[in-house]
Amino acid sequence: MAAPRSLPPLPGGGGSGARPAPASSGTLSIHYQGEVFSVNKDRFIIGRGKQSSDLTIKDPNVSRQHAMIEFSNGQYYIVDMGSTNGVEYNGQRVQRRAISNGDIFKVCDHELRFSFA
């Protein structure tokens, strides 16, 4: 019986078996209440304040500057800016978390869905 053939290694594979970093290439978009907001800067602010926020959420429970989307070392992160009511991911409060395609974060009762285009 012949030995099984092995496939050639994938380009750039290195054979370590390490998983690739979360996809963060392309433009990050936030889907909120039927609208799409492009994250077009390294520090994108989400909050209640009209003048101080790039995405304004009209809710008294949302802090003036509630959360920030930060681009650092090739990855987008959501960062709680010391808000009273926090940012949640899968029911857990988070201070800073990397954003992956399809992630849903909650700012108070408001769901924000993230996607890369």
DADAJO-V682382 format. One line per field, one symbol per residue. ss: DSSP state (H for helix, E for strand, - for the rest). phi: phi as a letter, one per 30 degrees, with the letter a starting at -180 (. if undefined). A space follows every 50 residues. Layout:
BEGIN
ss: ???
phi: ???
END
This chain:
BEGIN
ss: ---------------------------EEEEE--EEEE----EEEEE--- ----EE----------EEEEEE--EEEEEE------EEE--EEE-EEE-- ---EEEE--EEEEEEE-
phi: .ddddcddddeidiididdddedbdjddbccbhicccddcadbcccaddd dcbdbccdaddddebdbbcccbhibcbcbdciddcibcbhicdbcabdcc eidbccchccdcccbcc
END
